[in-house]
Amino acid sequence: MSDFKPLHFNSVRNLLFYPHWKKESRMQIYTSCWFQYFGPGRIGISRGNPRGLSAGYRLYKKLAPTREILRECKEQPEYRRRFFSEVLEQLDPQQVLKDLEERSQDGLAVLMCFERAPLHERNWCHRSMVAEYLQDRLGIEVPEWDPAIHGDQKALL
């Protein structure tokens, strides 16, 4: 029995540009804020990380915005356009998944940056764009970690 299955395509673009089979990942991926999730599987996708942060996290700078994007883009539409074109579209989504699996802990990857939830039109963050990218390119749903649903990770410290 094969552990490969067809990729679920969410758009015509995916069908045209990503027409391949993917190996099913057993890893669970979430997004969160450095100040709201403290458990296993933390992977920093921000340009930096908070001072005094407890050990137990890994970094994956390929998903971080560039200094130029952070400096020059103050409004979400321009930031979004540039982040997708200058960062995400330059990456191979299958390699990103492989890299995240290598950095995960016990099958859990929580992509971390600075903006606190809840995220919305006025409080937006690149991690939601990374989640959208993984959903569009690989069919992997990446929800925001919600302590009310998933548990409070402060107890793991």
N, C-alpha and C positions, 0 to 999 in steps of 0.2 A: 504494500500500500504506500503510495507516495504522500509525502508531507507537503507537497506543493498544491496550491489552489489558484484559480484565476483571480487576478486583481479586480476588485470592485471599482469600476470607474464612475466618478461623480460628475464628470463633464466631458464634453466632446474633446476639449483640449487634452485631457488625460488620455483619451483613446488614441488621439493622433500622435502625441509626444511620448507617452509612456506605455506602449503596447507590449507588456511583458508579464511574465508570471513572477510572483513573489513568494518567497518562503514565508510561511506564517510565523509571525513572531509570538512567542509566549510571554514576552515582556509587557507589563502594564506601564503606560506612559501618562503622566499628569503634568500640569504646570502649577507653579505656586510662587510665592514671594519668599525671599530670604528670611523675612520676619514672621512668617505664618506657618512654615513647615520646617520641622527640625528632625525628621526621621531619616530612615535609610534611603539610599538611592538618589540623594541630592546631586544634581548636575548643574553647575553654574553656566548659564548661557548669556550672562551679562558681561560687559567689558571688565568689570571688577567685581569684588565681593566685599561685604561689610567687614570693617575692622572688628577684631575680637570674635570672629565667627568660630564656633566649635568645629573641631576636626570631623572628618567623615564625609566630605563632599569631594566631587571631582569637577573639573572644568571642561567645557567644550566650546571654545571661542569661535568656532566656525559658524555658530548660530547667533553670535553677538552682533549688534549693529556696529558700523564703523564709527570712528571718531567724527568723521565728516558728517555723517547722517545725524548723529547726536547734536553736533554743533549747529548745523545748517537747517535742520527740519524741525520747526516748532509746531506745525499743524499736522494732524494725523494723515490727511490724504497724501501730502508730499512725502512724509516719512514712510508711509505704507508703500507708495510707488517705488521709492528708492530702495527700501529694505528688500522688497521682493526682487527688483531688477539687479541690484548691486551685491546682494548677499545670497538670498535663497535660490534664485535661478542659476547661480554659479555652481551650486552643489549637486551631487548625485544623490537623490533621495534614498536609494538602496544603501549607499555608503554611509549616509547619515544614520540610518537605522542600525547598521552594523556597529558604527562607532558608539551609538547610545547603548546598545546591548553590552558592549565591552565595558562601559562605564557604569552600568546599572548594578544594583545590589539586590540579590535574591529576587530577580525578575521584576524589579521596580526601578523606574527612572522618573524622577520628578525634576522638570526643567525649571530652574530658578532664576529670577531676576528681582529688581528692586520694587516695582510698583505693587502696592497693596491691593488686594481684592476688596470690593467687587470692581471688576473692570467693566467699563461702559464707554459711551461716546466721548465723555469728557475726561475719563480716567482710563486711558488706553495704554497698551504695552506691547512690545514686540513678541512676547511669549505667546500671545493669542494669535499672532500672525504665523509663528512657527507651528502652532497647533493646526491652523488652517492649511498650511503648506503640507504637513504630514497627512492630513485628512485627504486633501486634493490629490496628492501624488501617490500615496500608498494605501489609501482607504483605511487609515488607522485613526480612530477617534481618540483625541487627547483632551480630556476634560480638565478643568481647574480643580485642584485638590480642595475639597470642602470638608472641614473638620466635623461639621454636623452630620455628614454622610459617611466619611471615611475614618473618623476618629481624630482625636487631638494627639498630635505627635510629640508634644512637650513631655509627655509621660515617658518617652523613650530616651530622654537625655540622661 
